[in-house]
Amino acid sequence: MSQDASGLPQVIEGAVPEVAAAAVAIVSLGGEIVSQVVRGELVRYADELGGLAPERPAVTADSLFDLASLTKLYMTVLALSLVDEGRLTLDEPVEAWLPEYGDGEWVTLRQLLTHTSGLPATYEPRGADLAARWRSVMSVGLLDAPGTVHRYSCVGFQIAGRVVEEAGGAGLPTLLRDRVTGPLGLSRTGYLPGEPEVTAATEIGTPLGVVHDEAARALGGVAGNAGIFAPAGEVRRFAEALRAGELLSPESARLMRTPQTLAPVEDGWGQALGCRIGDPGFCGPLTEAFGHTGFTGTSILVDEEREATAVLLTNRVHPVRTRSEARAVRCAVAQVIEAMWRERRDGP
C-alpha cells in the first residue's frame, strides 16, 4: 500500500490547522514505516486570540515536539531497568530511597507507576528555589489509602523520578542518555533541548523549547511526569523498542503491557506499569493496544498482535490549551492501523 493510500494523510490534513498548528504522524507495521505525514507550521499564532504570526516556519520530520506525559513511558523504562539490575524493587516503600517523603503511609514504586498511590492528580510546586519546590512536592499528602483508588497522578511520577535518580546515582537527563537514548541511537531526545528554532510552539507565554507543563517547569524542566522533547522519528524508534521488548527483561517488558492494578479504572481500560491498555481515548478499535498520550497533543500506540506502532506528535495547545482536543485524531490514527493491517492480511 502506498503512503497516499494509507488514509493517514487525510487524517492529518483534516487536523491541521483546525486541531493543531503542526503535526507529524508515523505508522509502522512489522517494524517498517508504512506511512509518514508532516503538516503545519512550528509557530502559527502571535497571540491568544489566534492572530497569525508574521513568520511561520514549516514543520519538518526533524522538528522537536514537547512530548508532555509521554515522558512517563521513558520514566517507566528507566525505573524498570533499575529493577532488572536489582537496584530497585517495585514493592519497597518510597521512603527507603526518599526519607524526606511522605506522611507515614506505605507508598511503593509499583503504586506510583500504576497511579494507585493515593496522591492527587496535580500539584503546583511552591518555594523560592528549586530545593524548596522539591521539598513541597515531597510533602504532598495522600487523598486515599495506597492501592485502593486509581487516579492519574503527575505528582506520583515526579516522585518516581526522584526515586529513579537516587537508585540510579545520577540525574534524569544522564540516566535517560545512558539507559534509553544512547542504546537506541537517539541523539535529539531529551530534557532541556536548547533548539528553540526547530521546536513546535506550545501555549502563548511558554518560550519555545521550554516544557509546557507548569509543574515540570517549576522543577527546572526535568521531572518524571513531563519535560522530554523529541522528533517523531526518534519517538517511533522508542515505540518500536517497547513493541520488541528492547531495553528491558522479558518480565519487565510484560509489566508495561499487562494490567497491574485491581483498583477500578474508568471506561474499563487496563493500567499497566506506565502504560494504558485499550484506552478508548487513543486506541480506537485496537482494544489490546497499549501506550500513552500527552497533554500537548502527543501519543504513542503499540499493538503487538498487528506488530504495529503509531506516533502522533502535535502542538494542539498552541496558542491556548483550551483551543482543541486530540482524541478524534488519535483514534483516527488507530483506525488507519486497523485498515492497513487488514489489507495486508486479507488483500485489497
Buried (B, 14 or more C-beta within 10 A) or exposed (E): BEBEEBBBBEBBEEBBBEBBBBBBBBBBBEEEBBBBBBBBBBBBBBEEEEEEBEEBBEBEEBBBBBBBBBBBBBBBBBBBBBBBEEBBEBEBBBBBBBEEBBEEBBBBBBBBBBBBBBBBEBBEBEEEEEEEBBBBBBEBEBEBEBBEBBBBBBBBBBBBBBBBBBBBEBBBBEBBBBBBBEEBEBEBBBBBBEBBEBBBBBBBEBEBBBBBBBBBBBBBBBBBBBBBBBBBBBBBBBBBBBBBBBBBBEEBBBBBBEBBBEBEBEEEBBBBBBBBBBBBBBBBEBBEBBBBBBBBBBBBBBBBEBBBBBBBBBBBBBBBBEBBEBBBBBBBBBBBBBBBBEEBEEEE
